Structures are given as C-alpha cells and as structure tokens.
Amino acid sequence: MKPDDRNLAPQMQRTPSAATFVCPDRFERDMSTWYRRRWLCVGRTEELPRPGGFVSRRIVGMSLLIMHGRDGRIRAFYNSCRHRGTLLTESAHGHLAKCRIACPYHAWTFDCDGTLLGAPGMKEVEGFDEADWGLNSLECDTWGGFVFVRADDSIPNDPLLQSLADFPEKFAAWPLADLKTGARIEYDIQANWKLILQNYSECLHCPSVHPALARLSPPTSGENDPANGCYVGGRMSLNDGVASMTADGSTRRPIFPKLNPTESRHVYYYILLPNMMMSFHPDYVLTHRLEPVTPDRTKMTCEWLFEPATMARSDFDPRDAVQFWDLTNRQDWHMCELTQRGIASGGYVPGPYSNREHLLFELDQVLAEPIDQ
C-alpha cells in the first residue's frame, strides 16, 4: 500500500518471528483472539434478500448458518442439529420453503428464527420441552450491506457499530448498503493470513510485482492512518488521466455521486480487522474476505460491488476492474506463498523494516497486543 513520511524510531524495527506465521499454537491463539471473539464479516445481505433465504459459511472450524427470518431479521446459528449434531445443510446458499429447515438425519425441524418446531419421537420423553432445544445462535448484525457475526457473546457493551469506531463515517460517501455484487472470485492461498494483510498494507513491492498497477497509481503516493484495533489503511492517488483502477485506467461507469474531489482522485485501501480488506474506488468497491484454514493456508473470497443503476446499464461490463484485480491478486498471492515458504525454510530471522513499511510494524503491534498482554 502507501508509504509513510514518518520516521521510524531510532532503534530499527524488525519483522515478526517465524512462529508468528508458521507455529500451530500461535495460529490457534490468533483464531481464539481475533476470529472467535471479534466481529467477522461473513457475506452480503443481498445473498439472502427475502425471508427463507440462507447462506452457510465455514470459518475457523465453525460451520455457520445465516438465515433471513419471516420477521425480516437476519440471524446466525451453528449449522448443527440440536439432536445429534448433524449438519442441517451442505448447501452454500438457498431458500427455505415456509422459513423452515429440517435435519436430513432424523427430521428435527427448525424455524428461521432458530425455534425448534418439531422433533419426531420426542413427545414421550420425560422432561423434553421443544422450547429448550432451539438452534445455538451467534451474535449477528449488519452494516453497509455486510453481514457480521461474533461467536463470543461474553464481551459486554460491544455492539457491531461501536466496534467499527469511525470507519462507517470515513466512508459514508460510498453507498455501501445499496451496492450489488457484479463479480466474485474465490482463491485458495498457501500462506498465513497475516502475511496477506502485510502484503496489502504496503506498495514497496508494486514496481517489481505489479507494473500495471504502478502505471495507474504512483507507488510512493498517499497517506496512512495510524493503525488501531479496528482498522489499518490509507489512500493512494490516481495518476493524471487515470479514472479508476482498471485494465487501462479508464471507466465508463459514473463515479459515486457523493464523492468529493479528493475522494474521486484516490483509492482507499483499508483492512477492517480481522477478516476484511476493502478497496474504495471512484466507481466501485472491491472486498476481500479472509478465512484462515491452517497456519499456511487461507481461503479468500473477492467481490466487486457496483451501484444497481450502473449494473442496469446496457454497456455495464465489470471485466475491466475484475481482470485488473484478478491479475494483481494472483501476483500478490504468489509473493505471499513464496514468503510463507521462505519463512518456513529454517533460515529466516526477523529482518529490518524500511521507512516505507512503518504501517506494517504498526499492524504487527496491533495483532500481537491482545495475545501478548
């Protein structure tokens, strides 16, 4: 991402230890601290637009079922029958007739609000009350058209909007809640999730790894916000004559109407911790949703979001943005995989950060702080 004019502290800052990226115990601590206790983005509300709609997700070992209830509310549950634990669905998405889902094993049936409606063979069981055996739920809320869940509900006074801090205000000019997905690509990356976040947070590598990107946006441009426990990121400027980050730098799509002159001439790259990378362009928004699988494997869902009116135009074609970022993504993932292999090779020792990588050092501190304190 962007450089930083702030000087490093007099003592040279170094990259993290190898254990940060390869140790199974450290990975499990990361998952407990960042993925089981924090709000996680699991998709878009447009994926379940009406009552009965559902999506299933698997993240940090949890199989989740997100359903749109008959009351219009979106809720999240564990994808596990309360009888003997069977997965309620293997489908990634779908629609439930009458807002009900039945276990494929013994036909226990649940409403989309999680209530147990029927349990064959249980009427004669002493002490059994259907009201006690609804689906196990997770906290669930929405912002900007995104669905968020949190597995740990023991943290008091931490609603989603509070945890987002000033992030919604920073990007209020982009109509996130109204946008629709114009393209989606899934990647399987053989690298630690934190290496992917590091790569996203600097553009020192752009001239050598992303020559097409460097022609559109100066690698030395932009400004960073100080990293914090909610988000990490900053902006990069567009070169003169470049309208957006596309294959040739042009776009037929109108820019978002509420952008001011500064916003329309920059791209904003932010990590919404822990599992969402968001790129705010003048004419579209790009998101990367991370699913860490093992210390050296991360699944990634990448989506390109556009205004519905733009998508309805006869000349709408997202390929200029999709092809540009798919190429850039694959270049990045390859570098992340090479870094993962190099760190795991046995010869790695922490190296020095340059003055243009200060945001990475800040990110390291944010990710380490909740674990090491």
C-alpha positions in Angstrom: 0.0 0.0 0.0 1.1 3.5 0.8 4.4 4.9 2.0 4.7 6.9 5.2 6.8 10.0 5.7 7.0 9.5 9.5 10.5 8.4 10.6 11.0 5.1 12.4 12.0 5.1 16.0 15.8 5.5 16.4 16.0 1.7 17.1 15.5 -0.2 13.8 12.1 -2.0 13.8 12.1 -5.6 12.6 9.7 -8.1 11.1 7.9 -10.7 13.3 9.4 -14.0 14.3 8.9 -17.1 12.2 6.5 -18.5 14.8 4.1 -15.7 14.0 3.4 -17.3 10.6 4.2 -21.0 11.0 3.5 -22.1 14.6 0.2 -24.1 15.0 -0.1 -22.9 18.6 0.3 -19.3 17.6 -2.3 -19.8 14.8 -4.7 -21.2 17.3 -4.2 -18.3 19.6 -4.8 -15.9 16.7 -8.0 -17.7 15.9 -9.2 -17.5 19.5 -8.3 -13.9 19.9 -9.2 -12.4 16.6 -11.7 -14.8 14.9 -13.7 -16.3 17.7 -14.0 -13.1 19.8 -14.3 -10.4 17.2 -17.0 -9.4 14.7 -16.4 -11.2 11.4 -17.8 -10.3 8.0 -19.5 -13.4 6.5 -21.1 -12.0 3.4 -23.6 -9.6 1.9 -27.3 -9.1 2.8 -28.1 -9.4 -0.9 -27.3 -13.1 -0.7 -30.4 -13.7 1.4 -32.8 -10.9 0.2 -36.1 -12.3 1.5 -37.5 -14.4 4.3 -36.4 -18.0 4.0 -33.1 -17.1 2.4 -29.9 -18.7 3.9 -26.2 -19.0 3.4 -23.8 -21.3 5.1 -20.2 -20.4 5.9 -17.3 -22.3 7.5 -14.7 -20.2 9.3 -12.1 -21.1 12.0 -13.6 -24.6 12.3 -17.1 -23.3 12.8 -19.9 -24.3 10.4 -22.4 -21.4 10.4 -25.9 -21.0 9.1 -27.2 -17.4 8.4 -30.9 -17.2 7.8 -33.4 -14.4 6.9 -36.4 -14.9 9.2 -40.0 -14.3 8.5 -39.8 -11.1 10.6 -37.2 -9.7 8.2 -34.3 -10.1 10.7 -31.1 -11.9 9.7 -29.8 -14.3 12.3 -26.8 -16.6 12.6 -26.7 -20.1 14.1 -24.3 -23.0 14.2 -25.1 -25.3 11.4 -25.7 -28.2 13.7 -28.9 -30.0 14.7 -29.7 -30.0 18.4 -30.4 -33.7 18.3 -27.2 -35.4 17.4 -25.2 -32.6 15.8 -25.8 -33.4 12.1 -25.2 -30.6 9.6 -28.5 -29.1 8.8 -27.4 -28.2 5.2 -24.5 -28.8 2.9 -25.6 -26.1 0.5 -23.7 -22.8 0.4 -26.9 -20.9 -0.1 -30.6 -21.4 -0.9 -34.2 -20.6 0.0 -36.2 -22.5 2.7 -39.9 -23.0 2.0 -42.1 -21.7 4.8 -38.9 -20.4 6.5 -38.2 -23.9 7.9 -35.2 -26.2 7.8 -35.2 -29.9 8.6 -32.3 -32.0 9.7 -31.6 -34.6 7.0 -30.9 -37.3 9.6 -33.9 -37.5 12.0 -36.1 -34.7 10.6 -35.9 -32.3 13.6 -37.3 -29.1 12.1 -36.4 -25.5 13.0 -37.8 -22.1 12.1 -35.6 -19.5 10.5 -35.5 -17.8 13.9 -33.9 -20.9 15.4 -37.0 -22.2 17.2 -37.5 -25.9 17.3 -40.8 -26.7 15.6 -40.8 -30.5 15.6 -38.8 -33.4 17.0 -40.1 -36.8 15.9 -40.0 -39.4 18.6 -39.5 -37.0 21.5 -43.1 -36.3 22.6 -42.9 -39.2 25.1 -39.5 -38.3 26.5 -39.9 -37.1 30.1 -38.7 -33.6 30.6 -38.3 -32.8 26.9 -39.5 -29.3 26.0 -39.2 -28.0 22.4 -38.6 -24.5 23.7 -35.3 -25.6 25.3 -33.8 -27.0 22.1 -33.7 -24.2 19.6 -30.6 -23.8 17.4 -27.5 -22.4 19.1 -27.0 -18.9 18.0 -24.2 -16.3 17.4 -24.4 -12.6 17.6 -25.4 -11.2 14.2 -25.7 -7.7 12.8 -25.4 -5.8 9.6 -23.7 -2.6 8.4 -23.3 -1.3 4.9 -25.0 -4.3 3.3 -22.5 -6.6 5.0 -23.4 -9.4 7.5 -21.3 -9.8 10.6 -21.3 -12.5 13.2 -19.5 -13.0 16.5 -19.1 -16.3 18.3 -18.2 -15.0 21.7 -21.1 -13.2 23.3 -19.4 -12.7 26.7 -17.9 -9.3 25.8 -20.2 -6.7 27.3 -21.1 -3.4 25.6 -19.5 -4.2 22.2 -22.2 -3.9 19.5 -21.1 -4.0 15.9 -21.4 -0.3 15.3 -19.4 0.5 18.4 -16.7 -1.9 17.3 -16.5 -0.3 13.9 -15.5 3.1 15.6 -15.3 5.9 13.0 -15.0 3.5 10.0 -18.6 4.0 8.7 -18.2 7.8 8.9 -14.9 7.7 7.0 -16.6 6.1 4.0 -20.1 7.5 4.2 -19.8 8.9 0.7 -19.8 5.4 -0.8 -23.3 3.9 -0.8 -22.2 0.6 0.5 -25.7 -0.7 1.6 -27.1 -0.2 -1.9 -24.3 -1.8 -3.8 -24.6 -5.2 -5.6 -22.1 -7.8 -6.4 -21.1 -7.7 -10.0 -18.4 -10.4 -9.8 -16.9 -12.9 -7.3 -13.7 -14.9 -7.4 -12.6 -17.4 -4.7 -8.9 -18.1 -4.1 -7.0 -20.7 -2.1 -3.8 -19.2 -0.9 -0.9 -21.3 0.6 0.1 -18.6 3.1 -0.7 -17.3 6.6 -3.5 -14.8 6.9 -1.2 -12.2 8.5 1.2 -12.3 5.5 -1.7 -11.4 3.3 -2.6 -8.5 5.5 1.0 -7.3 5.5 1.2 -7.5 1.7 -2.0 -5.5 1.4 -0.5 -2.8 3.6 2.4 -1.6 1.5 3.3 -0.8 -2.0 7.1 -1.0 -1.8 6.6 -4.2 -3.9 4.4 -2.6 -6.5 7.0 -1.6 -9.1 8.5 -5.1 -9.3 5.4 -7.2 -8.7 2.6 -5.0 -10.1 3.9 -3.0 -13.1 0.4 -2.5 -14.4 -0.7 -1.0 -11.0 2.3 1.2 -10.8 1.4 2.8 -14.2 -2.0 3.8 -12.8 -1.2 4.9 -9.3 2.2 6.1 -8.0 3.7 3.6 -5.5 5.1 6.4 -3.5 1.8 8.3 -3.2 -0.7 8.5 -0.5 -1.1 8.8 3.3 -1.8 6.3 6.1 -3.9 6.5 9.1 -2.3 5.2 12.3 -3.2 1.6 12.8 -5.7 0.8 15.5 -7.7 -2.2 16.8 -10.5 -1.6 14.3 -8.8 -0.8 11.0 -5.5 -0.3 9.2 -5.0 1.5 6.0 -4.7 4.6 3.9 -5.0 6.0 0.4 -3.1 6.2 -2.9 -3.6 8.7 -5.6 -4.5 8.1 -9.2 -2.2 9.4 -12.0 -3.3 12.2 -14.2 -5.6 10.8 -16.9 -6.5 7.7 -14.9 -10.1 7.5 -13.9 -10.1 4.2 -11.9 -8.1 1.1 -11.2 -8.9 -0.9 -14.4 -7.0 -2.7 -17.1 -6.3 0.6 -19.0 -7.2 3.2 -16.3 -10.4 4.2 -18.0 -14.0 3.6 -16.9 -17.4 4.0 -18.5 -19.0 3.8 -15.1 -20.0 7.1 -13.3 -18.2 7.9 -10.1 -20.2 7.7 -6.9 -22.1 11.0 -6.8 -21.3 11.9 -3.2 -17.5 11.7 -3.5 -15.7 15.0 -3.1 -12.9 16.0 -5.5 -10.2 14.4 -3.2 -12.1 11.1 -2.8 -12.6 10.9 -6.6 -8.9 11.1 -7.2 -7.8 8.4 -4.7 -8.2 4.8 -4.0 -8.6 3.9 -0.3 -7.2 0.6 0.9 -8.2 -0.5 4.4 -8.2 -3.7 6.5 -11.3 -4.0 8.7 -9.8 -6.3 11.3 -9.6 -9.2 11.3 -11.0 -10.7 8.1 -12.0 -8.0 5.6 -9.9 -6.0 3.2 -11.8 -3.2 1.4 -10.7 -1.0 -1.5 -12.8 2.1 -2.2 -12.6 3.2 -5.8 -14.3 6.2 -7.5 -16.7 3.8 -9.4 -16.7 0.5 -7.4 -15.8 -1.1 -4.2 -13.6 -4.2 -4.0 -13.7 -6.5 -1.0 -11.5 -9.4 0.1 -13.0 -11.7 2.8 -10.4 -14.0 4.6 -11.0 -17.4 6.0 -7.8 -18.7 7.7 -7.7 -22.5 7.5 -4.2 -23.5 8.8 -1.1 -21.6 9.6 -0.1 -21.8 5.9 -3.4 -21.8 4.2 -6.1 -19.0 3.7 -9.2 -19.1 1.6 -10.2 -15.8 0.1 -13.5 -14.5 -1.4 -13.1 -11.4 -3.6 -16.2 -9.4 -4.6 -16.6 -6.4 -6.9 -19.5 -4.1 -5.8 -21.3 -1.7 -8.1 -24.4 0.6 -8.0 -27.5 -1.2 -9.2 -28.3 1.6 -11.7 -24.8 1.2 -13.2 -25.3 -2.5 -13.4 -28.6 -2.0 -15.2 -27.0 0.0 -18.0 -26.7 -1.7 -21.4 -23.0 -1.0 -21.5 -22.2 -2.4 -18.0 -19.2 -4.6 -18.1 -17.2 -5.3 -14.9 -14.4 -7.1 -16.6 -12.1 -4.1 -16.8 -11.9 -4.0 -13.0 -12.2 -7.8 -12.4 -9.4 -8.7 -14.8 -7.1 -6.0 -13.4 -7.5 -7.0 -9.8 -7.6 -10.8 -10.6 -4.1 -10.4 -12.1 -3.0 -8.2 -9.2 -4.4 -10.6 -6.7 -2.6 -13.6 -8.2 0.6 -11.7 -8.2 0.2 -10.9 -4.6 -0.8 -14.4 -3.6 2.3 -15.8 -5.3 4.5 -13.4 -3.3 2.7 -14.3 -0.1 3.2 -18.0 -0.8 6.9 -17.5 -1.6 7.3 -15.6 1.7 5.5 -18.3 3.6 7.8 -21.0 2.2 10.9 -18.8 2.9 9.9 -18.2 6.5 9.3 -21.9 7.0 12.6 -22.9 5.4 14.6 -22.7 8.6 16.9 -19.9 7.6 14.6 -16.9 8.3 15.4 -14.4 11.1 13.5 -11.2 11.5 14.6 -8.5 9.0 14.6 -4.7 9.1 11.6 -2.7 8.1 12.2 0.3 5.8 10.7 3.8 6.3 8.1 2.9 3.8 6.9 -0.1 5.8 6.0 1.6 9.0 2.4 0.7 8.7 3.4 -3.0 8.7 5.2 -2.5 12.0 2.1 -0.8 13.4 -0.1 -3.7 12.2 2.3 -6.2 13.9 1.8 -4.4 17.2 -2.0 -4.3 16.9 -2.2 -8.0 16.0 0.2 -9.0 18.8 -1.1 -6.8 21.6 -4.2 -8.7 22.6 -2.3 -12.0 22.6 0.9 -11.0 24.4 -0.6 -8.8 27.1 
